[in-house]
Amino acid sequence: MEWNAFPKIGFTEHATPLQPLLRLSAYLGGPTIYMKRDDLTGLAGGGNKARKLEYLAADALAKGADTLIATGATQSNHARQTAAAAAQLGLGCVLLLERRLEGQPAEYYRAGNALLNRVLGATLCEELPAGANIATAVAELETKLIQQGHKPYVIAGGGSSPLGAMGYVGCAHEITAQASDKAIKVDYIVHATGSGGTQAGLVAALCRDKHTRVRGYSVRFDSNRMSEIVHAIANQTTSLMDAPSVPADRIEVDDSHIGDGYGIATPEALDAIKLLGRQEGILLDPVYTGKAMAGLFADIHSGRFSADQNIVFLHTGGAAVLSAYASLL
């Protein structure tokens, strides 16, 4: 089946902008950097999860679900956007969150996405301790909801299933069309990679493209593990489309900007947030996009990317968490 034949719900009504970051590109001395503005997708502040949820929510409705179950960390963007999707569709939403970080300022546990989840009406289960068996907890929650007469639909972490990744197959085609309209050749699409679905969808669509490559900056796992996750989802996604599998050498992951761990801001990410804000008036976040932008800066300074190239930075959203990191900013 062709990628655009899968049923979906139009949470993102129009193509998100592909805009040149002229001041930033000039400040860095090249390459020419464009930004794919998936922070503008909609669903309670925008972000990459909206594209995945378009397919996942459609599948949930087709199966008669009345409740969406989502997992993630305390400040999960995926949880916030799933809660928004459920609200828009008149579904229940139950969030099972993992308290991956301890000892943070009080704002971390009550502001940002933690606040927005409450505003959106999601039901929050008691937070699980770091390292808890999420799969077991989800299975127990699903059973409980069924016993209560509900029809739950479990969404993979980050929406990163083959069906969810179809959203970024579509995004890759969108970028290609926009680049053609601008008469530019895209050398690299770069972005933050966490649960793997965004990168998987992009490489599933572009793995036969001889010019454009995809580079993910991991925010959680080492490059070997992250590459395995992305490769597996990418091949499951191409299988859904009856397309050829993705060669392993098309999976490119840089793990050198994780810092002390997932959700822990690095000095470089904080600097990148401030630099982009002051050069372009665009907000990044400390968990995902700030680290990815720091990775892009490092690759430019090292010479990996040359001044004559065109780089697309995929903005996956996340600025909703900024108030949870107020003391650092």
C-alpha positions in Angstrom: 0.0 0.0 0.0 1.3 3.5 -0.8 2.2 5.7 2.1 -0.6 8.2 1.4 -3.3 5.5 1.2 -3.3 4.7 5.0 -6.2 6.2 6.9 -5.4 9.2 9.0 -6.9 12.1 10.9 -5.9 15.6 9.8 -4.5 17.1 12.9 -2.0 18.9 10.7 -4.1 20.6 8.0 -1.4 22.1 5.9 2.2 21.5 5.2 4.5 23.0 7.9 6.8 25.7 6.6 10.3 25.0 5.3 12.0 28.3 6.0 15.6 29.5 5.6 17.4 30.5 8.8 19.3 33.4 7.2 20.7 35.1 10.2 21.8 31.8 11.8 23.4 30.6 8.6 25.3 33.9 8.2 26.3 33.9 11.9 27.8 30.4 11.5 29.4 31.1 8.1 27.5 28.4 6.3 26.1 25.9 5.4 22.7 27.2 4.5 20.3 26.0 7.2 16.6 25.5 6.6 14.1 24.6 9.3 11.2 22.3 8.8 8.7 23.8 11.3 7.1 20.7 12.8 6.8 22.7 16.0 3.8 24.3 14.2 1.8 21.1 13.6 -0.9 21.8 16.1 -2.2 19.7 19.0 -1.6 21.8 22.1 1.6 23.5 21.1 2.8 21.4 18.2 5.5 18.9 17.7 6.4 15.8 15.8 4.0 13.5 17.6 1.0 15.1 15.8 2.1 13.4 12.5 2.3 10.0 14.2 -1.0 10.5 16.0 -2.8 11.2 12.7 -2.3 7.6 11.8 -2.5 6.1 15.3 -5.7 7.8 16.3 -7.3 6.9 13.0 -6.5 3.2 13.8 -7.8 3.6 17.3 -11.1 4.9 16.1 -11.3 2.2 13.4 -10.9 -0.4 16.2 -13.7 1.2 18.3 -11.4 2.5 21.1 -12.8 5.0 23.6 -9.5 5.6 25.5 -5.9 6.2 24.5 -3.1 5.0 26.6 0.3 6.8 26.3 3.6 6.4 28.1 6.6 8.6 28.5 8.7 10.5 31.0 7.4 13.2 33.4 7.8 15.9 30.7 6.8 13.8 27.8 5.8 15.8 24.7 4.2 12.6 23.3 1.9 12.4 26.4 0.8 16.0 26.0 0.0 15.7 22.3 -1.8 12.4 22.9 -3.9 14.1 25.5 -4.7 16.8 23.1 -5.6 14.3 20.3 -7.9 12.5 22.7 -9.6 15.7 23.7 -10.2 16.7 20.1 -11.7 13.3 19.3 -13.8 13.0 22.5 -11.8 10.1 23.7 -10.5 9.4 27.2 -6.7 9.6 27.8 -4.7 7.8 30.4 -1.0 8.6 30.9 1.4 6.2 32.5 4.5 8.3 33.1 8.0 7.3 34.3 9.8 9.5 36.8 13.2 9.2 35.1 14.7 12.2 36.8 14.8 12.7 40.6 16.1 15.7 42.5 14.9 18.3 40.0 13.5 21.7 41.0 9.9 21.6 42.0 9.0 23.4 38.7 10.1 20.3 36.8 7.3 18.2 38.2 4.4 20.7 38.0 5.2 23.0 35.0 5.6 22.5 31.3 4.0 19.4 29.9 3.1 18.2 33.4 0.8 21.3 33.7 -0.6 21.0 30.2 -1.6 17.3 30.7 -3.9 18.5 33.5 -5.3 21.3 31.5 -6.1 18.9 28.7 -8.0 16.6 31.0 -5.8 13.5 30.8 -6.0 11.0 33.6 -2.5 10.6 35.2 -1.6 7.3 36.8 0.9 7.4 39.6 4.3 7.9 38.2 6.5 4.8 37.9 10.0 4.9 39.2 12.9 5.2 36.8 13.7 1.9 35.1 10.3 0.3 35.8 9.0 -2.3 33.5 6.7 -0.1 31.3 5.4 -3.0 29.2 4.1 -4.8 32.3 2.6 -1.7 33.7 0.8 -0.9 30.4 -0.5 -4.5 30.2 -1.9 -4.2 33.7 -3.5 -0.8 33.0 -5.0 -2.1 29.8 -6.6 -5.1 31.6 -7.9 -2.8 34.3 -9.6 -0.5 31.8 -11.1 -3.4 29.9 -12.5 -4.8 33.2 -14.1 -1.3 33.8 -15.9 -1.6 30.4 -13.5 0.6 28.4 -11.9 -0.1 25.0 -8.4 1.1 25.4 -5.9 1.6 22.6 -2.2 1.4 23.6 0.1 3.8 21.7 3.8 2.9 21.5 6.3 5.1 23.4 6.7 8.3 21.4 4.2 7.0 18.8 7.2 5.1 17.4 5.5 2.1 15.7 5.6 1.3 12.0 2.1 3.0 11.6 3.2 6.0 13.6 6.4 6.3 11.5 4.2 6.7 8.4 3.7 10.3 9.5 7.4 10.9 8.8 7.3 9.1 5.5 4.8 11.8 4.6 7.0 14.5 6.1 9.9 13.4 4.0 7.8 13.7 0.8 6.6 17.1 2.0 10.2 18.3 2.5 11.2 16.9 -1.0 8.3 18.8 -2.6 9.0 22.0 -0.8 12.7 21.8 -1.6 11.8 21.3 -5.3 9.6 24.4 -5.2 12.6 26.4 -3.8 14.9 24.8 -6.4 17.3 23.5 -3.7 18.9 20.2 -3.2 18.9 19.0 0.4 22.1 17.4 1.5 21.0 16.4 5.0 18.0 16.4 7.2 19.1 16.5 10.8 17.0 16.2 14.0 16.7 14.9 17.5 16.1 11.2 17.8 14.6 9.6 21.0 12.2 6.8 20.4 13.2 6.3 16.8 10.0 6.7 14.9 10.7 10.1 13.3 14.0 9.0 11.9 12.7 5.6 10.9 9.9 7.3 8.8 12.4 9.7 7.2 14.9 7.0 6.2 12.1 4.6 5.0 11.1 7.3 2.5 14.6 8.5 1.6 16.7 5.4 1.7 16.9 5.3 -2.1 17.6 9.0 -2.5 21.1 9.4 -3.8 21.5 13.0 -2.6 19.7 13.5 0.7 20.8 11.7 3.9 19.2 11.7 7.4 21.3 12.3 10.6 19.8 11.8 14.0 21.3 13.2 17.2 20.4 10.8 19.9 19.0 12.2 23.2 18.8 8.9 25.1 20.6 5.8 23.8 24.1 5.1 22.5 24.5 5.1 18.7 24.5 1.3 18.3 21.3 0.8 20.3 19.6 3.8 18.7 20.6 2.7 15.2 19.1 -0.8 15.9 15.8 0.7 17.1 15.6 3.1 14.1 16.5 0.3 11.6 14.0 -2.1 13.0 11.1 0.4 12.8 12.2 1.6 9.4 12.1 -1.9 7.9 8.7 -2.6 9.6 7.5 0.6 8.0 8.7 -0.2 4.5 7.1 -3.6 4.9 3.8 -1.9 5.5 4.2 -0.1 2.2 5.5 -3.3 0.4 8.7 -1.4 -0.3 12.3 -2.6 -0.2 14.1 -2.8 3.1 16.4 0.0 4.4 20.1 -0.7 4.1 21.8 -0.5 7.4 24.3 2.1 6.2 21.4 4.6 5.7 21.0 4.8 9.5 23.2 7.6 10.9 23.1 8.4 14.6 25.4 10.7 16.6 25.3 10.0 20.4 27.9 12.6 21.5 25.3 15.2 22.7 23.3 13.2 25.2 25.3 14.6 28.1 24.5 13.1 31.5 21.3 11.5 30.2 17.8 11.9 28.9 16.1 15.0 30.0 19.3 16.5 31.6 20.2 19.7 29.9 23.7 20.2 28.6 25.5 23.6 28.6 25.8 23.3 24.8 22.0 22.7 24.4 21.2 25.7 26.6 23.6 27.9 24.5 21.9 26.6 21.3 18.5 27.5 22.7 19.6 31.0 23.5 21.5 31.5 20.2 18.6 30.4 18.0 16.1 32.5 20.1 18.3 35.6 19.6 19.1 35.0 16.0 15.8 33.7 14.7 13.1 34.2 17.3 12.5 30.5 17.4 12.2 28.4 20.6 14.0 25.1 21.1 13.9 22.9 24.2 16.6 21.4 26.5 15.6 17.7 26.0 15.4 17.2 22.3 15.9 20.1 19.8 18.4 22.0 21.9 20.7 19.0 21.9 20.1 18.4 18.2 21.0 22.0 17.4 24.1 21.7 19.5 25.0 18.6 17.5 24.5 20.5 14.2 26.7 23.3 15.5 29.4 20.8 16.4 29.2 19.2 13.0 29.6 22.5 11.3 32.5 23.5 13.4 34.2 20.2 12.8 33.8 20.5 9.0 31.4 17.6 8.6 29.1 20.0 6.9 30.6 22.3 4.3 29.6 25.9 3.6 28.1 25.1 0.3 25.6 22.5 1.6 21.9 22.8 2.3 20.9 21.4 5.7 17.3 21.0 6.9 16.9 21.0 10.7 13.6 19.2 11.5 12.2 21.1 14.5 10.3 18.4 16.4 8.8 20.8 18.9 9.1 20.6 22.7 9.2 24.3 23.7 6.3 23.5 26.0 8.8 22.2 28.5 10.8 25.4 28.9 9.0 26.5 32.0 10.0 23.2 33.7 13.6 24.3 33.1 13.2 27.9 34.1 16.0 27.8 36.7 18.5 26.9 34.0 17.4 29.5 31.5 
